[in-house]
């Protein structure tokens, strides 16, 4: 089970949205994103998800890369082949393409390969999510990140049912994002077949310790 810390960036700052919305429950963290990248690096993280929420923060990628030597998975309104090329050249390891980039899925996978291009899928309590995962898998995606908006930022629990069904119905490796706040959540996601867990708010607010999680789930 991979443990992936995440940095969601808006207006140059690390933030945590609440249920996918920019609402009063949103948290803004006042250190620079590269500070958190360095902190995650020092905790032993080998992977880092970075989501550029307003698609205005790509200039921060070199700063983040300077502090983090592992894989950087970059997403956020990436819609063209040229943008993918630029992000990879500037330090990203893999690019996360959302549904807005569906017109370039085929070309991106062919040009950069399945190890460089990941699918990002936003889900609520979505009965169609397993079918969507199957479609993405059939289109050639090896990796799918499920951003569970219903759970995002709540520190409540992930949507275990959706994650498990997406694992069962697709051939892709599934990564779960949203709602993780307890070691038991990670244990249950592991049992559901999830390849990795993406965690943000629970790390920033010290509900979970990244170093301990890596030792428990990755190094075991």
Secondary structure, DSSP 8 states (H G I E B T S, - for coil): -EEEEEEEEETTEEEE-BTTB-STT-EEEEEEHHHHHHHHHHTT-SEEEEEETTS--GGGHHHHHHH--SEEEEESS--SHHHHHHHHHTT-SEEEE-GGGGGGHHHHHHHH-TTTEEEEEEESS-TTHHHHHHHHHHTT-SEEEEEETTTTTT-S---HHHHHHHHHH-SSEEEEES---SHHHHHHHHHTT-SEEEESHHHHTTSS-HHHHIIIII--
